[in-house]
Amino acid sequence: MSRRLAPNAPGGRKHPALRARRLLRALRFSALSALALLTAAPARAHPAPFSYVDLHLDGRTIEGTLVVHMFDAGHDLGVDPPERLLTPSVAAANAQALMALVSPRLVVVADGRALQGTWSTVEPLPDRQSLLLHVRYALDAPPAALSVTARMFPYDPYHETFLNLYEGSDLTQAILDRGNDRVDYFAGTLRGTIAVGRKLAAMGARHILVGPDHLLFLFGLLLLGGSMAQLAWLATAFTAAHTVTLSLAALNIVMPSSRIVEPAIALSIVYVGADNLLIRGGRDVRGWIACAFGGMHGFGFANVLRGMELSRRALVASLVAFNLGVEAGQIVVVVLLAWALAALRARSETAGRQLAFAGSVVVIAAGAFWFVQRVFFPGGIS
């Protein structure tokens, strides 16, 4: 979950990145407003599209507030001009309709169960040209996991909702928009830690099992076979290296750009395939290859982990769980591949050598393709 700070949100604090983002939004809409004036268009300019949600977890209740702009509320309620909503009598007359409007658009789910909110008052905020709504969610027990989905005003593709989620003195913040309208939160309790561990372990295992580049790297390392001790050394070297770099990157100690990491991962695949073809005289440096390039793969795992926008409080538990999931998935891959390759070599040594040669060529070709794609076509090529 994101730790970004929502600007001017009730109870929130300002953050430079969000101030810059809001400034860019404001400049864009200022330009549109100027264009409208120059063309003498009668339409009223729309302000920067933001809503604000504050949720306070307090035992078996969640107390919340929602701030919406009068333009958005007026548009969906059919109130024109929308400034009328800032009049207490007009706000009161439209309170029930506004609460019925926003209730299904703000969805709070606790431990997999959707909560029914009790909406109460609607207060005009003339200084902010907005309306403040109060909501309360009742819980059977303090939740381990919470998800919040906000699609406040779908008519506006640029609309954003700034979320502040409080648990005691801890504050978690996120920005929800059309492309990312949901955030998951895990409570700072033992149950919350267990919940985040389960989720991240499953994600780690899934990432290694469906990641073609990591699977191909492991396949290339295992093509030549070897004794159980050699295979154990390969797995240990790869695991140790990517565990270190995954930890360094996820904890924001070392953060190389993905524009460097992703091509380097592709080159590591090319290298391991080439080394298989060039090996001579019993030389076996695959363990060192696994160690050296496993570090780059660890940075790749970290990019995935950072993309999940985890809270800092749960970061260590998330890191451990994700890494355990990656290792579990890797063990499954190594065992199955090593068993299949060993069975083939036992059946026909010639077939085993041919597979090692052909497989190494495929590994080199795939790695070279990914390298070109990630360097020259980072958006992807078909």
N, C-alpha and C positions, 0 to 999 in steps of 0.2 A: 504494500500500500504506500501511497505517496506521502511524503513529509512536506510537500510544498505548502506554503502559507497563502491563505486566501486574503487578498487585499480588501480592507474595509469591511470584512465579515464581522458580524456581531461576536464579540469576544475573541476575534482572531488577531494575528499580528501580521505585519507586512513583511514581504520577502522580495529582494531585488529582482529575482527572475520573474515573479508574478507581476511586479510593478512594470517591468519592461514589456511583458506580454500584454498587460492591459493598456499600456501606452500605445503599443502597435495597433491594438484594436481601436482605440480612441482615434488615432491618426487616420486609420482607414475610414472610419465612419465620418470623421470631420471632412475628409476629401469628398466623400459621397454627398455630404450636406452642402459643401461649397458648389459641387456640380449641380445640385438641384437648384440652388439659388441662381446660378449663372444661366440656367435654362428656363428660369421663371416658372418652374414646376410648382403647383400648389400643394404637393404632398408634404406632409410633416416628416422631418428626419427622425429616424429611429436611433435611440441612444445605444451605447455599448450593451450587448445582451447578456446580462448576468442575473442569476438568482443565488441566494445564499441559504444554506441549511446548517443549523447547529443541532447536534444530537448529544445529549448528556446521559451516559449509562450510570444508573444509580440502583444497584441491587436488582430488584424485580420490575423496574420501570425504566423507560426511556423518555425523557422530557426533551421536546424539540421545538425549534422555531424555524419558520420559512419566511424569507424576505423575497418578494417578487416586485418587479418594476411595474408601474402603472400602465405603461405602454403594452406590455405583454398581457397583463390582466385585462386591460380594456379591449385588446384585440380579440381575445378568446371569449370574453363575456359580451362583446358587442356594445360596449359603453363608449360613446363618442361625444365630446372629446374625452380622452382618458383622465384628464386632470380632475374630472368630476369625482373620481374614486377617492381623491384625497379629502373630500368633504365627509365628515363623520357620518352624516345621515345617509349619504349615497353608499359609503362603504358598508354601513350596517345593512342597508337594503340588499346589497349584493353579496353579503357574507356567506350565506348558505350556498349560493351558486358557485362562489369562488372555492369554498372548501370542497364541494363535490367535484369541481374541476381538477384540483391539484391532488386530491387524495389518491386516485389510482396511478398518478404519475410519479409519486414518491413511494417506492416499495421498500420496506424493511423486512428482512428475513432473519430470524434468529434460530440457529441450529436446524436449518432446513424448513422451518415453519414460518409462513408469511404472517406478519402481525397486522392486526386491525387497529388503525390509529383513531384516536378520539380527538377531533378538531374542535377548538373552542372559539377564541376571540379573533377578530380581524381588526388591526389597528392601523390607521393611516400614518405614514411617516413623511410629512410634507417636505422636510429638509432633504430627503433622499429620493423624493418622487416615487415612493414605494409603499407597499402594504406588508404588514407583519402579521403572520398567522402562527398560532400556537397549536401544538399537537402532543399527544401523550400516548405511548404504547405500553401496554401491560404485558408482563412476562410471567411464565410459570416458575422460572428459576433464572439466576444469572446466566447469560449465554456464554458458551465457549467460542462460538463463531457467529459473526454478524455480516450480512451483505446488504448494501444500500444501492438501489438502482434509481436513478433520477432521469426522467425524460420530461422536463417541466413544460417546455413550450415547443413542441415539434414543428410548428409552422415556421420557425426561424432556424435554419440550418446552422447558424453560428452561435446559437444560444449555449451558454456554459453555466454550470452549477458548481459553486464553491462549497465544499463540504468540510465542516469542522466536527470531529467526533471526539468527545471527551470521555475519559474513564479515570476518575479521580483527578490527579494532577497531570496525567498523560494526555497529550493532544495529537491526534492523527488527522492529516489533512489531505484532500484530494480535489482534483478538478474533473468534473464529469461533463462530457459533451456528446455530440451525436456519434462519434466514433468510439467512445469509451464511456459508456453510461453506467458502469457498475464498479463498485469497489468492495473487496472482501476485507474483513477486520477480524482479528483473533484476540480474544481477551487476554489480559495479563495475569492469567491464573494457570494452575496446573492443567485444567481441562482445555484451556486455550492453547497451551504449549503442545499438548498431545494432538489437538486438532490440526494445528499448523504443521506438526511433524508428519502426520499421516498424509496431508495434502502434498507437502513438498517432497516426501519420499516417493510418492507415486509419480509426481512430475519428473523427478530425477531419473527414475527407471524408464519412464516413457521416453524421455529425451534421448537416452542412449540407445534404446531399442528402435526408435524411428529416425534417428539421425544418420543419414547415409554416409556422411564424411567420417564420423567417428567409427561406424561399423566397418567401413572399408579400410581404415587405418589398422584396426585390430585384425581384420582378415589378412592384410598384407604382412603383419608381424607374424602371424601363425602359419603362413603358407609353407614355410620350410620345415615345420614340425619341430621335434626335439624331445628331450627327456622331460619328465615331470618337473625336475628341478629347473630346467631352462624355461619352461612355460611359466612356472611360478615366479621366476625372476622377471620375465617380461611383464606379467600382470602387476607385480609389486612395484616395478620401476615406473610404469605408466600411472598407477594409482598414486604413488607418492608424489610424483611431479605435478599431476593435475590437482591433487588435493591442496598442495602449497599455493599454486597460482590461483586456484578458485577462491581460496581463503583470502589471499592478498587483494584480489580484485573486488570480491564481494564486500570486504571491509573498507574499501576505498583507500587502500594503502598504495597499490600499484594499479593503474587503470589505463592500459594501452588502448588505442583506438581500434574499433572493430575493422576499420579500413586497413589496419596492419595485421590484426589477429586472423581474420578470415582468409586472406591470401596465404598467410604463413601456414595455416592448417592445411590448405590445399597443397602447398609445397612439401609439407611433411609426408603427405600421402604419395606424392611423386617420388620422394627420396626413398621411402621404405620399399616401394616397388622396384626402383633402380638398384637398391642395395641387394635385393633378392637375386637379381640377374647378374650382378657383378661379384658376388661372393666367391672367394677362392680359398683353397687350402684349409678348409674347416674354420675359417675366420667367422666369428659370430658376434657382431656388435649390436644385435637387435635390442638387447637390454638397454644399452646406452642411447640408441635411437628412441626407444620407448620413453626413456627418462627425459631426454632433451626436448622431444617434440610433444610429449605428454603435457608439458607445461603450457604450450600454446593451446592445446585442447582444453586445458583448465580455464584459460582466459575466455575461450569460447563458451564454456559452461557458465562462467560468471556473467557474460553478457545476457544469457537467457535468464539467470537468476535476478539480475538487476532490472530486467524488463518486467518482472512480476511486481515491482513497486512494493516491496515488503517494508513493514515498519521497522525502525531501528531496534525497538525493544525486542522484537521477535527475530532479529537478524541472525544471531548466533544459533538459535535452535533451528531456524530455517536452513542455515548453511549446513549444519550437521545432517539434518534430515535429507536435504537435497543430495548431499554427497553420498550418504548411505544408499539412497535410491539409485544413484548413478553406479555405485559399486555393485549393487545387487544385479542391475541390468547387465553390467559388464561381465560379471561372473557367469551369468547365464549364457551370454554370447561366447565367451572364451571356452567354456566347457563344451557347448554344442559344436562349435567350429573345430576345436581340437579333436574331439571324438570323431567327427565326420571325416576330417582329413587323415587321421590316424587309421581309420577303417579302410579308407581308399588306398593308402600306401601299403597296408597289410595285405590287401587283396591283389594289388599290382603295383610294384615299385615303379615301373615305367609310367603307368597312368598317374602316379603321384608326382613324378618329375614333370610330366607334361602339364598337369594342372598347376604346379608351382610356376612354370614358365608362362603359361597362358594367363593365369591369374595375376601375375606380376605385371604383365603388359596391360591388362585391363585396369589395374590399380594406377599405373602411370598415366594412362589415357584419361581416366576419370579425374585424377588429381590435376592434370594439366588443363582439362576443360574448366574445372572449378576455379583454378587460378586465373585464367583469362576472364572468366565471367566476373569474378569478384574484384579484379583490378580495373577492367575496362568497361564492364557492364554491371555495376553494382545493383542496378534496379532489376537485373535478371534478363536472361535471353532464353529463347525457346530452342 
